[in-house]
Amino acid sequence: MVDIAAYLARIKYSGGTAPSAETLRALHRAHLFTVPFENLDISLHRPILIDETAILQKIVNLQRGGFCYELNGAFAWLLRALNFQVTLLSARVTKANGDEGPEFDHLTLRVDLDEPWLVDVGFGDSFVEPLLLSPGLEQIDPAGTFRLAGYADRFRMERAESDSSWKAQYSFSLQSRRLEEFAGMCHYHQTSPASSFTRHCTCSLATPEGRVTLADMKLIVTGRGQRSEKELESEEERLSTLREQFGIRL
């Protein structure tokens, strides 16, 4: 059984909970700094279910992370429990060649307060604080500068690159979705040989300085313009790293 107090304890949050932009920003940061983006269950052949009860059990009670459907699905539950107005949105992730994945490739969130916000604790290396859902507005974030480019009936979430160009991360429409609509793509991502999630094992957590990531057997730490990499030498060291860096015990 999961309740609001247990979830807030999981993300080490003790601030105010009244629905406001300030509360939303604080909850968003707390979630990203405590609950990792990870796909460890896939390599262990443990099914990932699009089921709210199972997702909350995994993230809150078992102290695990998850990928977008789990992380944003759980965060939507918490926000609604705190009386925020939340809409599930389907996003199409931008590939390296600029093409986009299919609908339901990614789950992101819209939260409506006095103004609408894009909320996402399940994309990995992206914005740390919610983005105003305002087309063309360049928004400075601890993780960089972002903007939402509007085109046709969609938005494209973009991040500024060091050469002043913009790199798309995903696009989305504002059509309201139900959690169960993402079940097909969730199954695809954990079973298809074409999915990056079946080819690589990832665990990544945002930090106030940058990010710590375990990519297969490589530990990568970034922060304050610095990057370090360490190749792990054994499964024992990998499990120890998961415990020490991410609080995960498999």
Secondary structure, DSSP 8 states (H G I E B T S, - for coil): ---HHHHHHHTT--S--SSSHHHHHHHHHHHHHHS-EE-HHHHTT------HHHHHIIIIIS---B-HHHHHHHHHHHHHHTT-EEEEEEEEEB-TTS-B--TTSEEEEEEESSSEEEE-SSSSSS-SS-EE--BT--EEETTEEEEEEEETTEEEEEEE-TTS-EEEEEEE----B-GGGGHHHHHHHHH-TTSHHHH--EEEEE-SSEEEEEETTEEEEEETTEEEEEE--SHHHHHHHHHHHH----
